[in-house]
Amino acid sequence: MPRTNPTPRLQKAFGEAVRARRQELGLSQEDLGFEAELHRTYISQLERGLKSPSLATIEQLAQVLKAKPSDLVRAAEKLAGR
């Protein structure tokens, strides 16, 4: 049985997890981008599931979002139904 590619669903769920945590902390996309040294448009693309972050980017985001990188990934897995 061929394996389906789960990446788009997980990628979108990761963006949803980042957005939810960012909003919990009362941060704008611009605030998150500035603190994580990432462009606001990149944050927007991540949150919409259009970009897939590197491990380094996940770590940068987690630090600003006051979370462990694994917490963000775990939240994405949960949202993706995995």
C-alpha positions as CSV (number, residue, x, y, z in Angstrom):
1,M,0.0,0.0,0.0
2,P,1.6,3.3,-1.0
3,R,2.2,5.8,1.7
4,T,0.4,9.2,1.4
5,N,2.3,12.3,2.0
6,P,1.2,13.8,5.4
7,T,3.4,16.8,5.1
8,P,0.8,19.4,3.9
9,R,-1.6,18.5,6.7
10,L,1.1,18.6,9.3
11,Q,2.6,21.7,7.9
12,K,-0.8,23.5,8.0
13,A,-1.4,22.2,11.6
14,F,2.0,23.5,12.6
15,G,1.0,26.9,11.4
16,E,-2.2,26.7,13.3
17,A,-0.3,25.7,16.5
18,V,2.0,28.7,16.1
19,R,-0.9,31.0,15.5
20,A,-2.8,29.8,18.5
21,R,0.2,30.1,20.8
22,R,1.1,33.5,19.4
23,Q,-2.4,34.8,20.0
24,E,-2.4,33.3,23.6
25,L,0.6,35.5,24.3
26,G,-1.0,38.5,22.7
27,L,1.7,38.8,20.0
28,S,1.2,40.1,16.5
29,Q,2.8,38.4,13.6
30,E,5.1,41.4,13.4
31,D,6.0,41.0,17.1
32,L,6.8,37.3,16.7
33,G,8.8,37.9,13.6
34,F,10.8,40.6,15.2
35,E,11.6,38.6,18.3
36,A,12.4,35.5,16.4
37,E,14.4,37.4,13.8
38,L,12.1,36.3,11.0
39,H,10.1,38.4,8.5
40,R,6.5,39.0,9.3
41,T,5.5,37.7,5.8
42,Y,7.3,34.5,6.6
43,I,5.3,34.2,9.9
44,S,2.2,34.7,7.9
45,Q,3.2,32.0,5.4
46,L,4.0,29.6,8.2
47,E,0.7,30.1,9.9
48,R,-1.2,29.5,6.6
49,G,0.8,26.3,6.0
50,L,2.5,27.6,2.9
51,K,6.0,27.2,4.3
52,S,7.7,24.4,6.2
53,P,10.1,25.6,8.9
54,S,13.5,24.2,9.5
55,L,14.5,22.8,12.9
56,A,16.4,26.0,13.6
57,T,13.3,28.1,12.8
58,I,11.1,25.9,15.1
59,E,13.6,26.5,17.9
60,Q,13.6,30.3,17.3
61,L,9.8,30.3,17.3
62,A,9.5,28.1,20.4
63,Q,11.9,30.4,22.3
64,V,9.8,33.5,21.6
65,L,6.5,31.6,22.2
66,K,7.8,30.4,25.6
67,A,7.5,26.7,24.6
68,K,9.7,23.7,23.8
69,P,10.1,22.9,20.1
70,S,8.6,19.5,20.9
71,D,5.5,21.3,22.4
72,L,4.8,23.0,19.1
73,V,5.3,19.8,17.1
74,R,3.1,17.9,19.5
75,A,0.4,20.5,19.2
76,A,0.6,20.3,15.4
77,E,0.4,16.5,15.5
78,K,-2.7,16.8,17.7
79,L,-4.3,19.3,15.3
80,A,-3.5,17.1,12.3
81,G,-5.2,14.1,14.0
82,R,-2.0,12.1,14.4
